[in-house]
Amino acid sequence: MTTAGKPIAGKQSFIDNLTGRPKLMLGLQIGPILFWIVFFLVIPLMIILFYSFCQRGFGGTIEHTFSLKNYIHFLATPIYRKILIKSIVIALEVTIGALIVAYIPAYYIATVKMKNRLFLLLLLIVPFWTSLLIRNYSWILILGREGIINVYLMRWGIISEPIGLLYTEFSVVLGLVHWVLPFMVFPIFTTVDNIDFDLVDAAKNLGANSLQAFWRVTLPLSMPGIAAGCLLTFILTVGSFVTPALLGGPTDLMITMIISQRFLTLFDWPFGSAASIVYLILMIVFVLIYDRYVGLKRIMSM
């Protein structure tokens, strides 16, 4: 028995044992993380890598014969190269669009009073409470030939017949910007919130106007948040599937749609695995280039 307010002796001795054995303590701390990474990331990647060197047999079976045929076929086929380039282009367009749309709201949220800030942040995350499918179908209702935009443009006499806004690259970019917007706003908001605005006041006292103070002080100091938001947005966009599938047309295929088709429709797991590895290598190369010119340490120091 123990007195009230005092730790149990057995529990205290167990804690003392852990404190005296730092390696065991470290193992207990990082063990669950390592378990998660190994069993849910490393092992699946190793399986996909193994399948990428195999061949598709008769009836969707897998022949365990080592070959680079899948990689050669992917890289040598013009349509797959075109889809890969298309995915990168759309991801860049979404990243730029999201940055343009997100910076002003992020800056405003970071500079308002705390009670208003919490309310605005709540409004920002409200879309996450609804399914991505519902949000995409909402864009279909807005951009369709009988959607809100076409109806009012025709009613106001601006156009004489519906214009094709849906199932285009424009609709894909718009839907993806809507999806990734919070991932761009939050890093920028965090960085701007940590800026010492006395530096902005000092710049104005030295003769700079509001625009010059923003361009030379606020914007450079918010670059870590911009860099983090752009990196996260680009990676998420290249790997997106649902939005391009629902809002895009036959010319707006992305690499993830090809991978899904190979796995789930054609049951060509070896080629789908090879396409997945090519996509993974592309992302790694992009991150390395990004680190070379932007610096991941700068982002992590946010």
N, C-alpha and C positions, 0 to 999 in steps of 0.2 A: 504494500500500500504506500501511497505517496501523499504528501500534504498538498492542498489546493494551491495552484499557481506554480508548482515546481514540476519539472519534467520527470517522466517515468524513468527509473534507473536503467531498465533494459534498453529503452529507446535512446537515452543519453549515451550509454556505452556503445551502442551501434553507431551513433553519429561520431563519437570519438574515434572508433575504429576506422571509419571512412576518412576522417580528417587526417589521421596518421598514415593513411595509405593513399597518397595522391594519385597513383596510377589507377587504382581501383575507382577512385572518385571521378577521374577523367573518363574512364571507360563507361561508367554509369551515365555520365553527361552526354557523351557523343555516341554511345551505343545505339540508342533508338534512331538517331539521325543516320548513322551508317547503315543500319538495317533497312531503313526506308530507301536510301539512295541505291544500295546494292540490289535489293529485291524488286524495286519498282522503277529503276532507271538503268542500272548497269546490265543486269541480266536480260531484260527485254531488248536492250540495244545489241547485246551480244547475239541473241537469237536472230534478230533482224539482220545483223551483219552476216551471220552464218547462212541464212536463207538467200541473201543477195548473191551468193556465189553458187547457188544451186540452180537447177533448171526445172521448168514446169513440164510434168509428164502428162500422159494420157489421162483424161477425166479429171484434171485438176490436181493430180498427185505431184509430189515433189521428188525429183531425182537428185540424190546427194552426190553430184559430180561437180568438182571444183571447176569453175569457169568464170571468165570476165565478160561473158556474152551479154548479160543483162546491162552492165554498165556501158559497154560498147554500143549496144542497141539504143540505149537512152540518149547518149551523147551524140550518136551519129544520125539520129532521126531528127529532121528539121522541125517537125511539129512539137516535139518535146522541148527542144531548145527554145522555140518560140514561146511556149507556155511558161517556161522558166523565166525568160526575160520579161514576159508579160506580168508575172507575179511580182517581180522586183519593181517594175514600173508602177504598178498599182500601189504597192506598198510605199513607194516614195511619194506618190501623189497623196495618199492618205496621211502620211506623216507630215507633209508640208501643210495640207489642209487643216489637220488637227492642231498643229502648232499655231496657225493663224487664228483659228477659232478659239483656242483654249487660253492664249496668253492673257488677253484682256480680262476674262472672268477670273482667272487665277490671281492676277494682280489685284483686282478689285476685292476679291474675298480676303486676300491677305492684308488689306489695308482698312477694312471696315471694323466696326466695334465687335467685340467678342460675341455678344448675344446674337447679332445679325450674322456673324460668320458661321456659327453653328447651324443656323437655319438654312443658309445658302449651301453649305456642305451637304446638308440633308437633302435639299432639292437636287443636288448633283448626283447623289447615289440612288435616288428614287428609281431611275430607269433599270437599275440592277435588280429591282424587286419584281420585275416582269420578265417573262421568258424572252430569249433572243428571237425565237420564232415569232412571237407576237409583235415584237418591234419591227421585224422584217416585213411581216404581213401588213403592218400599218403603213410602211413605205410603199407597198404595192397599192394600197388604197389611195395613197396620196399621188403617186407618180403614174398610175395607170391611165389608159386612154379615156376612161370615164372617171378618173380620179378628181380630187379637189382642184388641183392646179389647172388641168385642162378645162374643167367645167367653168371655172371663173374667168380664165383667159378667153374662152369663147363667149361667155356672157358679156364681158366687157368689150368685145369686138377686137381684141388684140390679135387673135388668130381665127381662121375660118374653119379649121379642122384640127382634131387632136394631134399633138406632136408626140413623137416617141421618146419619152423620158425613161420608161421602164425597160429592163433587160438590155441595158447599155452599160458602158464603163462608168458613165456619170452616176448612174443609180448605185452601182457597186461601191464607188468611192464615197458617195453620200452616206450609204448605209454603214460602211466601215468607219467613217469619221464619227458618226453617231455612236457606234459601239465603243471605240477606243478613246473617246473624248475624256472620260474621267482618268484614264491612265496617263494622259498628257497634262491634265489640270493639276492633279495632286502633287507630282514632283515639282512643278513650277511654283505652286502655292507654297509648298514647304520651304523652298529656297527663298522666295520673296519674303516670306514671313520672318526669316532669319536675317534679312538685310538691315543694317544699321542706317536708318533714314536720316541720321544726323549728317552722314556723308553727302546725301542729296542736298540737304540744306546748306552744307558748306560749299558745294559746287555752285548753288544759286547765289550765295553771298560773294563768290569770286567772279560773278558776272554771267554765269550760264543761265539761259532761260529754261523753262520746264522741259522742253523737248531735248535740249542739249544735255541737261542733267540726267534725263532718262537714258539717252543714247550712250553716254560716257560713264555713267555710274550704275544705274539700276540694271540695265540690260546685261553688261558684263558680269555683274555680281549674281545674276540669275541664270547664267549659262550652265552651271551644273544641273539645275533642274530641267532646263531645256534639253540638255544632252541625255539625261536619264529618260525623260519622256519620249524623245525621238527614238532612242534605242528600243525601249519597251514597245512603243507603238509599231515600229517597223517589224520587229520579230513577231508580234501578235498578228499583224496584218498578213504577212507572207504565209503564216500558218493557218489562216482563217479558211473555213469551209462552208458554213451554213449561209452566210450573207452572199458570197458570190454565187452559190448554187441557186438561191431563191431570186436574187435581184439581177443577176448577170445573164447575158445571152450566150450563144454558142461560141462567140469570139472572145469571151471574157473568162475562159477557163483558167484556173490557177493550179499550181503544182499539187496542192493537197487534194484537189478533186480527182486528179489522175491517180494519185496513190490510193484514194478510197475506191475508185472504180476498179483498179487492179486487184485489190484485196477482196472487196465485197461482191463485185459483179462478175468479173472474169475469173476469179479464184486463181489469179496468177501471182501467188505470194512471192516467188523469187524476184520478178520484175518490180513488184510493188516495194519490196524490201530494198532493192537497188535504188529506186527512185527516192525512197526515204533517206538512204545514206547520202545520196547526192544533195538532197535538201539540207540535211544536217551539216554536211561539209560546207555548203554554201553559207549557212548561218555562222558557222565557226569562223570562216574566212572574213565575213562581214564584221563580226565582233573584233577580230584581230586588227583589221584595218581601222575600225572605229577607235580601238584602244591606241593605235599608233598615232592618230591625228587628233583625237579628243582626249583620251585618257580615262580608263575605267576607275583609276584611283581618285580622280577628281569627282566622279559621280558618286563613288562610295563614301566620300567625305562629306556628303550632304548632311 
